[in-house]
Amino acid sequence: MNALAAVGRFTLEKLVVLGQVARFFGMLVARLGIVVKRPRLVIQQVHFIGNYSLLIILVSGLFVGFVLGLQGYYTLNRYGSEEALGLLVALSLVRELGPVVTALLFAGRAGTSLTAEIGLMKAGEQLSAMEVMAVDPIRRVLVPRFLGGIIAMPILAAVFSMMGILGGWFVGVVLIGIDTGAFWSQMQNGVDVFNDVLNGVIKSVVFGVAVTLIALFEGWQCRPTPEGVSRATTRTVVAGSLVVLGLDFVLTAIMFSH
């Protein structure tokens, strides 16, 4: 009975958290009008989130492309289909690795930064001071960061895929010696704009919403102490990564089931 009670208690606690996240998401959506009145706030957050995540995205995408080029060549070489390396690299990145790996890096880099920033503002009573001055902290602080994360995520995923394709081209064409015309033509003929590229963009937008929402929620709900902020940043990485992987399975099953 104790084990059953523990399972029930754990389930109820998680349901309560899900309800709090849904309510928090509703508060953010209800205040999205600030993007029309003060677009500069959103632009600043897109720059902050995207620019400071750009280096790790570029380097990671390049090396993922290197690995895909090598592994793809060794696999395709068994069947005499080395010319399809460009198609393999492009589909792997655009459909899956681009959005997923970018979202995982985004959670570790930008997500923790957002959580820590909001948590420290809460610990320093800056959010309470805004409320005293009749400034809505959700509208002024959280919503621009929420929109900034959603906008930056697809851009970063596209940059990651671009660098990955260039890395695969370098390994396949420059190092191994695959015909460059076959590499690019196979890619152009096999990658569909709507079925592949657009689905990858949709994935990256969904991941951006999920990771940014989790990061802001953890910062908003954390205890205003150094220990509370540190635990919140850890929860952001763990929860964000797990949610990204789970959503990837669901979206892949929906998009590519036909």
N, C-alpha and C positions, 0 to 999 in steps of 0.2 A: 504493500500500500504506500510506503514511503517513496518508493521509486515512481509509482504512478502519480503521486502528489507532486513530486519534483518535476516530472514531465509536464503536468498540467500547469504548474506555476511558471515554468519556463515559457510555455506556449502563450500563456496570458500576457506575460511581460513583453514578448516579442510583438504580440498583436497590439498592445498599447503603444509600443514604439512606432509600429506601422501607422497607427492612427495619428500619432503626433506628426510623423513625416508628411502624411497626406494633408493634415491641417496646415502645416507649415508651407507646403507647396501651394495650397489654395491662397494663403496670405501673399505669397510672392506673385502669383498670377494676377491677383486682384489689384496689384500695384504696378503693373507693367506699363502704365501710362507715362511713367517718368521718362521712358525712352523717347517720347515725342517732345516733352517739355525740355528735357536736359540731356540731349544725346551725347554731349561731351563726356558725361560721367561714364557712359557705356563704352565710348571709344577709348577712354583712359584705361578701363579694365581690360579691354581686348588687347591693348598694347602691353599692359602689365602681365597678364596671364600668358599671352601668346609669345611675346618677345623673350621673356625669361625662360620659357620652355623650349625655345627654338633650337638651341645648341644640342641639347640631349636628343631631340627628335631627329635632327640632321645626322648626328653621329650614329645613333641607333639604327635609323633607316638604312644608312649606307652599309653597315656591317651585316644587318639582316639580309640585304640584297646580296652581299658577298656569299653568305652561307647558302642562300637559296640558289644562287648560280652554281656553286660547287655541287651541292646535293642534287639539284635538278639535273645537272649534266651527267653525274654518275648514274642516276636512275634512267634517264632517257637514252643514254649510250647503250644500255642493254638491248634496247629495241630499235636501235638505229634511227632515233627521232631527235637527234641533237638540235635540229633547226627549230623545234618547238619550245626551246628553252625560254625564249622571250614570252611566249604565251603562258607557260607555267609560272614564271616569276610574276608577270602582271596579274594573272587571276589570283594567285596566292596573296598578293599584297592588297589588291583592290577589294577583293571579297572579304578576306579574313584578317590577315596579319596587320594591314594598315590601320583599320579602325580599332582592333583589339589591343595591339601592342601600344598604340598611341594613347588609348584610354588608360591602360595600366601605368604608363609613364606619366600621364596627365594626373592621375590620382596620387602618384608618389611625389610629383614635383609641385604642380599648381594646387592640387587638392589640399595637401598639408599646409601650404602657404596660406590659403584662404581660411582654413580652420584656425590656424595659429593667429592670424590677423584678427579675426572676429573674436576669438577667445581672449586675446590680450586687450582688445578694446572693451570687452565686457569686464575683465579683471580690473582695468583702469577706470571703470565707471564712465567711460566716454559715451556708451550707448544710453546709460541712465541720464547723463547730462543733456544729450540730445532730446530725450523725452521731456525733461524739465523746460527746455527751450521751445517746446511744441514742435519739434522736428521728429518725424517718424523715422526711426533708425532702419526699419525694414525697407522702407521706400528709398531712403537716402544712401544706405550703406549696402544692404543685401541684394536688392534687385539689380543694380548695375553690375555687381559681381556675378550674379546668376546669368544675366544676359551675356556678359563678357565671356563666361565659360562656354556657353552654348555656341556662340559665334566662333570662338577661337578653336574649338575642338575639330570641326570639319576641315578647317584650314590646316591645322597641324597634321591631321591624318593624310590630307592630300600631299603635303610636303614630305611626310614619311614615305608614302608610296612612291613619290617621284624619286626620292633618293634611293629607295630600294631597287627600283627599276634600273637606275643608273649603275648601282652596284652590281646587279646581275649582268648588265651589258658589259661592264668592265671585265668581270671574271670570264664571262662566256666568249666575248669577242676579242678582247685585248689579250687576255692571258691564255685562254684555251685555243682560240682560233676559229670559232664558229663564224660563218658568213654573216656579216652585219645586216645585209639586206634580208636574209631569211629570218634573222632575229626580230627585226622590226615589222616585217610584213606578216609573219605569223601572229604577232601580238595585235596588230591592227585588225586583222581579219577575225580573230577569235574573241576579242574583248568587245562585249556589247554595252553600249552607253546606258541603256535602261536596266537591263538585267544584271549587270555587273557593277558599273560605276555608280549608278544612282542608288542601288541597294547598299553599296558601301557608304555613300554619303548619308543615307537614312540611318544606318547603324551608328555612324560617328555622331550624328545629332542626338540620337537616343542616349548614347553613352555620355555625351556631354551634359545632357539634362540630369542623368542619374548621378554622375560623379560630382558635379557642381552642387546639386541639391544635398547630397550626403555631406559634402565638405561644409557647406553653410549651416546645415542643421546641427552638425556636431559642434561647430564653433558657437552657435547660438545657445545650445543646451548645456554646454560644458560648465563645470564648476569654476568660478572665477579665482582659481589658484594656479600656481605653476604646475602642480601635479595634475590638476584637472585639465589644463590645456594640453599637456604632453599626452595624456591618455586619449584625449579627443583626437589629436592628430594621428595617433596609432589606429584608433577605430576608423578614421577616415580611409586610411590605406587599406586596411583589411576589408571593411565593408564595401568600399568602392571597387576593389579588385574582384571580390566574389560576385557582386551584382553585375559587373561588366561581363564576366564569364558566363553567368547564368542567362543574362539577356542575349548574349551572343548565340547561345544554343537555341533559345526561343525564336529569335529573329531569323537565324539560318533555317530553322525548320519551317518557318512561315514563307520565307522568300524563295527558297530553292527546292520546295517540296514538289512543285509541278514539273 
